[in-house]
Amino acid sequence: MSSLCIFCDILAGRAPASFVYQDDICCAFMDIQPVNPGHVLVVPNVHAADLARLPPEIGAQLFRVGQRLAVALRQSGVRCQAINLFLADGEAAGQEVFHVHLHVIPRFVGDGFGLRFGPHYGRYPSRADLDALAGQIRRAPAEPR
């Protein structure tokens, strides 16, 4: 655990949190700056700054718990017509706390939250370009560091 990480401080009991789930691999607690009421963060119990440093079995558990919480949110009475699962991996993706975490965000029509697409969205690349990118990604090492 990192002494400079707020999530590590929460996990160690040095900072407060409102927990909704805990197991040996991860825990979930309420986001203190929620997009909507009921916004939950699922966090691994071990410090990993990004997905490349997170063991795959821990990442899988984050999403299993996220799915479980999505079901619970819909049954809880919290205003929730839909769910977004969001994980920002790196600063350019919007990651602000560098301890992997999965957002489970209850959504409803007119809540004002959304993703903005860049200027190139809507331009369809050629099949040759897509095939070249697919090959480049296939050849890249995919094991965690």
C-alpha positions in Angstrom: 0.0 0.0 0.0 1.2 3.5 -0.8 1.3 6.1 2.0 0.5 8.8 -0.6 -2.6 7.2 -1.9 -6.0 8.2 -0.6 -7.5 4.8 -1.5 -4.7 3.0 0.4 -5.4 5.3 3.4 -9.1 4.3 3.2 -8.2 0.6 3.0 -5.8 0.9 6.0 -8.4 2.7 8.1 -6.5 6.0 8.1 -9.2 7.8 6.1 -13.0 7.4 6.4 -15.3 5.7 3.8 -18.8 4.4 3.6 -18.3 0.8 2.5 -20.9 -1.2 0.6 -18.8 -4.3 -0.1 -15.6 -6.0 1.1 -13.8 -9.2 0.3 -10.2 -10.5 0.3 -9.6 -9.0 -3.2 -11.4 -5.7 -3.3 -13.9 -3.4 -1.6 -16.5 -0.9 -2.7 -17.4 2.4 -1.1 -19.3 5.5 -1.9 -17.7 8.2 -4.0 -17.3 11.5 -2.1 -17.7 13.4 -5.3 -20.6 11.5 -7.0 -21.8 12.0 -10.5 -25.2 10.9 -9.1 -26.4 9.7 -5.7 -25.4 6.1 -5.3 -22.1 6.4 -7.2 -19.8 3.6 -5.9 -16.1 3.0 -6.4 -14.7 -0.6 -6.5 -11.1 -0.7 -5.5 -8.5 -3.5 -5.3 -7.1 -4.1 -1.8 -3.6 -4.0 -3.2 -2.1 -0.8 -4.7 -1.8 -0.8 -8.5 -1.5 2.6 -10.2 -2.8 1.3 -13.5 -4.3 -1.8 -15.2 -0.9 -2.9 -16.5 0.2 -3.4 -12.9 -3.0 -5.1 -11.7 -3.1 -9.0 -11.8 -5.8 -10.1 -14.2 -7.7 -12.1 -11.5 -8.0 -9.0 -9.4 -9.3 -7.0 -12.4 -11.8 -9.7 -13.1 -13.1 -9.5 -9.5 -13.5 -5.7 -9.8 -15.8 -6.2 -12.7 -17.7 -9.1 -11.0 -18.3 -6.8 -8.0 -19.2 -3.9 -10.3 -21.8 -6.1 -11.9 -23.2 -7.2 -8.5 -23.4 -3.6 -7.4 -25.2 -2.6 -10.6 -27.9 -5.1 -9.8 -28.0 -3.9 -6.2 -28.3 -0.2 -7.2 -31.3 -1.0 -9.4 -33.0 -2.8 -6.5 -32.0 -0.3 -3.8 -34.5 2.5 -4.4 -31.7 4.8 -5.5 -32.8 6.7 -8.6 -31.3 4.5 -11.3 -32.7 3.8 -14.8 -29.3 2.6 -16.1 -25.7 2.0 -15.0 -22.3 3.2 -16.3 -19.2 1.2 -15.4 -16.3 3.5 -16.0 -12.6 2.9 -15.4 -10.1 5.6 -16.4 -6.6 4.1 -16.9 -4.1 6.9 -17.0 -4.1 10.7 -16.8 -5.1 11.3 -20.4 -8.2 9.0 -19.8 -9.2 11.2 -16.8 -7.7 9.1 -14.0 -7.2 11.4 -11.0 -6.4 8.9 -8.2 -3.6 6.6 -9.3 -4.9 3.4 -7.7 -7.1 1.4 -10.1 -10.8 1.9 -9.4 -14.0 1.1 -11.2 -16.8 3.6 -11.0 -20.4 2.2 -10.8 -22.6 5.1 -11.6 -26.4 5.1 -11.4 -27.8 6.9 -14.4 -31.2 8.4 -15.3 -32.6 10.5 -18.2 -31.6 14.1 -17.9 -28.9 13.6 -15.2 -26.4 15.7 -17.3 -23.6 13.2 -17.3 -22.1 12.0 -20.5 -19.0 11.4 -22.6 -17.9 13.9 -25.2 -16.5 12.5 -28.4 -13.5 14.0 -30.1 -13.5 15.7 -33.5 -12.6 12.5 -35.4 -15.6 10.6 -34.0 -18.0 9.7 -36.8 -15.2 9.3 -39.4 -15.1 5.7 -40.4 -11.5 4.4 -41.0 -10.8 2.1 -43.9 -10.9 -1.7 -43.4 -7.2 -1.7 -44.2 -6.5 0.8 -41.4 -8.6 -1.2 -39.0 -6.8 -4.5 -40.0 -3.4 -2.8 -39.5 -4.4 -1.5 -36.0 -5.8 -4.9 -35.1 -2.5 -6.6 -36.1 -0.4 -4.0 -34.2 -2.5 -4.6 -31.0 -2.4 -8.4 -31.4 1.4 -8.4 -31.6 1.9 -6.2 -28.5 2.7 -7.8 -25.2 -0.5 -8.1 -23.2 0.7 -9.5 -19.8 0.7 -7.3 -16.8 4.0 -5.8 -15.7 
